Amino acid sequence: KSYASLVYGWQWGWRIENTGLPVQLSANRAINCGWSYTINSTGTVNVAYDMWLHTNPNPDYSTTPTDEVMVWLHRAGGAGPISSGNPVRVTIGGAEWDLHRGFTTLNVFSYVRVQNAATAVLNMNDFMRDLQTRGWLQSSKYLASIQAGTEVYTGTGTLTTHGFYCRIQ
């Protein structure tokens, strides 16, 4: 299993500077991200944003995140998120998502798009606000990283990114 990704912000000990991250959720800033890609694969895969949250406003290599929020744009071959129960159907950014809640060594929230998409323009703060409304995520947390990539469980293929951006406003 692998997760090849573009990283925007913090990544387990190093950081892309001048991104506007980390940002505290209580600031209620727009976190607009766009991604256009082509996937050609066989096997079990997903294409997703992967976001990491911390209680610490300045995480370093030894700072373990408290929460992971995934936004799955595409899945194939039976790929499924970590989940401890039945998903909740929500509408965010004009699309329907199945929200899964699970736990590893941290809280994992996965929004799985009902219909696969190869292009998305989303305000990631809409997902954070949804979790806050449910009482599952505190507004005192800091979003430290936004990653965009593909998780390959089995099989082969390619993911070609045609465009990617994130802007904190």
Phi, psi and omega per residue, in radians:
K1 nan 2.429 3.136
S2 -2.521 2.821 3.059
Y3 -2.404 1.534 3.063
A4 -1.358 2.255 -2.991
S5 -2.619 2.797 2.892
L6 -1.564 2.424 -3.101
V7 -2.056 2.309 3.101
Y8 -2.188 1.821 -3.111
G9 1.880 -2.433 -3.037
W10 -1.339 2.539 3.047
Q11 -2.644 1.535 3.004
W12 0.698 0.987 3.007
G13 1.976 -0.216 3.021
W14 -2.359 2.880 -3.013
R15 -2.569 2.403 2.969
I16 -1.397 2.106 -3.071
E17 -1.399 2.853 3.039
N18 1.064 0.650 3.110
T19 -1.755 -0.278 -3.012
G20 1.577 -0.035 3.098
L21 -1.823 2.579 0.005
P22 -1.296 2.708 3.078
V23 -2.279 2.331 3.127
Q24 -1.328 2.368 -3.085
L25 -1.063 -0.571 -3.133
S26 -1.112 -0.320 3.085
A27 -1.207 -0.323 3.076
N28 0.939 0.759 -3.141
R29 -1.503 2.609 3.027
A30 -1.235 2.353 3.121
I31 -2.156 1.367 -3.015
N32 -1.496 2.165 -3.137
C33 -2.262 2.434 3.072
G34 -2.253 2.543 -3.106
W35 -2.655 2.301 3.047
S36 -2.244 2.273 -3.049
Y37 -2.645 2.889 2.994
T38 -2.187 2.326 3.076
I39 -2.093 2.381 3.079
N40 -2.316 1.864 -3.024
S41 -2.584 2.802 2.936
T42 -2.175 2.606 3.109
G43 1.771 -2.669 -3.037
T44 -1.930 1.995 -3.065
V45 -2.540 2.819 2.894
N46 -2.408 2.787 3.012
V47 -2.160 2.147 -2.974
A48 -2.659 2.702 2.829
Y49 -1.440 2.483 3.110
D50 -2.267 2.067 -3.060
M51 -2.096 2.470 -3.061
W52 -2.066 2.328 -3.132
L53 -2.082 2.581 -3.097
H54 -2.349 2.816 2.947
T55 -1.517 -0.335 -3.098
N56 -1.576 2.249 -3.132
P57 -1.287 -0.176 -3.105
N58 -2.441 1.220 -3.070
P59 -1.174 2.578 3.075
D60 -2.161 -2.856 -3.060
Y61 -1.099 -0.463 -3.081
S62 -1.674 -0.007 -3.091
T63 -1.557 1.977 3.133
T64 -1.477 2.303 3.086
P65 -1.085 2.748 3.064
T66 -1.692 -0.440 -3.057
D67 -2.522 2.588 3.014
E68 -2.178 2.249 3.079
V69 -2.065 2.114 3.119
M70 -1.931 2.482 3.056
V71 -2.168 1.770 -3.087
W72 -1.479 2.119 3.096
L73 -1.641 -0.438 -3.060
H74 -2.619 2.478 2.987
R75 -2.583 2.638 -3.112
A76 -2.640 2.743 3.045
G77 1.224 0.386 3.110
G78 1.514 0.224 3.096
A79 -1.033 2.428 3.129
G80 -2.546 2.660 -3.094
P81 -1.429 2.944 2.970
I82 -1.149 2.242 -3.071
S83 -2.692 2.444 3.140
S84 -1.944 0.231 -3.137
G85 -3.059 -2.884 3.133
N86 -1.322 2.460 3.128
P87 -1.268 2.804 3.064
V88 -1.886 2.283 3.120
R89 -1.469 2.200 3.128
V90 -2.313 2.782 3.042
T91 -2.035 2.121 3.111
I92 -2.464 2.365 3.093
G93 1.085 0.512 3.114
G94 1.363 0.169 3.136
A95 -2.260 2.756 3.078
E96 -1.644 2.439 -3.100
W97 -2.334 2.553 2.940
D98 -1.735 2.063 -3.130
L99 -1.598 2.104 3.107
H100 -1.915 2.498 3.097
R101 -2.132 2.245 -3.140
G102 -2.554 -3.070 -3.116
F103 -2.616 2.335 2.956
T104 -2.013 -1.876 2.939
T105 -1.652 0.012 3.111
L106 -2.625 2.937 3.094
N107 -1.225 2.377 3.115
V108 -2.205 2.104 3.098
F109 -2.030 2.165 -3.082
S110 -2.158 2.098 3.021
Y111 -1.694 1.970 -3.097
V112 -1.858 2.045 -3.109
R113 -1.102 2.318 -3.114
V114 -1.145 -0.712 3.085
Q115 -1.963 2.208 3.127
N116 -0.995 2.560 3.104
A117 -2.413 2.599 3.101
A118 -1.902 -0.029 3.083
T119 -2.465 2.404 3.112
A120 -2.622 2.403 2.968
V121 -2.193 1.990 -2.998
L122 -2.383 2.604 2.944
N123 -1.651 1.850 -3.081
M124 -1.089 -0.382 3.095
N125 -1.170 -0.418 3.065
D126 -1.078 -0.655 3.109
F127 -1.237 -0.710 3.115
M128 -1.107 -0.740 3.124
R129 -1.126 -0.662 3.104
D130 -1.053 -0.775 3.134
L131 -1.167 -0.635 3.092
Q132 -1.148 -0.725 3.124
T133 -1.054 -0.608 3.124
R134 -1.369 -0.154 -3.103
G135 1.388 0.301 -3.085
W136 -1.678 -0.223 -3.088
L137 -2.500 2.319 -3.116
Q138 -1.559 2.489 -3.133
S139 -1.225 -0.188 3.107
S140 -1.359 -0.186 -3.123
K141 -1.261 2.803 3.121
Y142 -2.006 2.203 2.987
L143 -1.401 2.022 -3.041
A144 -1.832 -0.355 -3.023
S145 -2.666 2.464 2.968
I146 -2.209 2.131 3.118
Q147 -2.076 2.663 3.112
A148 -2.336 2.102 -3.087
G149 -2.932 -2.957 -3.139
T150 -2.152 2.391 3.094
E151 -1.869 2.039 -3.104
V152 -1.825 2.055 3.097
Y153 -1.560 -0.869 3.075
T154 -2.539 2.716 3.052
G155 1.772 -2.912 -3.110
T156 -2.429 2.934 3.082
G157 2.760 -3.019 3.119
T158 -2.358 2.591 2.998
L159 -2.172 2.069 3.126
T160 -1.931 2.080 3.100
T161 -1.567 2.158 3.132
H162 -1.607 -0.487 3.120
G163 -2.915 2.519 3.137
F164 -2.666 2.412 3.010
Y165 -2.724 2.717 2.936
C166 -2.447 2.360 3.117
R167 -2.320 2.218 3.064
I168 -1.645 2.137 -3.077
Q169 -2.116 nan nan
